[in-house]
Amino acid sequence: MADQLTTTMKLQRARLDLTQAELAEQAGVTRKSINAIETGNMVPSTILALKLARVLGVTVEELFAIEVRPD
C-alpha cells in the first residue's frame, strides 16, 4: 500500500484570507513551496508542518492526514 499525504492547507489559508505568498512569508518559505505542498508535489518537513499549523491556527492533524492507498 502506498501512503499519500493529504492537506487542508488551501482551505485553511482561504479561511484566513491569506495568499500563498503571505503564508509563505509568515512560515519562512517560498510561495513555490506552499504551492507544491498544496498540490501534493512536496511533503513538508516536520518543522515546516509545525510552522504552517501555527501560522494557520490549527493542529498538524487538522492540516495534514495520511491517506492509505492500495498499490
Secondary structure in CASP SS format (residue, H / E / C, confidence):
PFRMAT SS
TARGET T0000
AUTHOR 0000-0000-0000
METHOD secondary structure of the structure
MODEL  1
M C 1.00
A E 1.00
D E 1.00
Q E 1.00
L E 1.00
T E 1.00
T E 1.00
T C 1.00
M H 1.00
K H 1.00
L H 1.00
Q H 1.00
R H 1.00
A H 1.00
R H 1.00
L C 1.00
D C 1.00
L C 1.00
T C 1.00
Q H 1.00
A H 1.00
E H 1.00
L H 1.00
A H 1.00
E H 1.00
Q H 1.00
A H 1.00
G C 1.00
V C 1.00
T C 1.00
R H 1.00
K H 1.00
S H 1.00
I H 1.00
N H 1.00
A H 1.00
I H 1.00
E H 1.00
T C 1.00
G C 1.00
N C 1.00
M C 1.00
V C 1.00
P C 1.00
S C 1.00
T H 1.00
I H 1.00
L H 1.00
A H 1.00
L H 1.00
K H 1.00
L H 1.00
A H 1.00
R H 1.00
V H 1.00
L H 1.00
G C 1.00
V C 1.00
T C 1.00
V H 1.00
E H 1.00
E H 1.00
L H 1.00
F E 1.00
A E 1.00
I E 1.00
E E 1.00
V E 1.00
R E 1.00
P C 1.00
D C 1.00
END
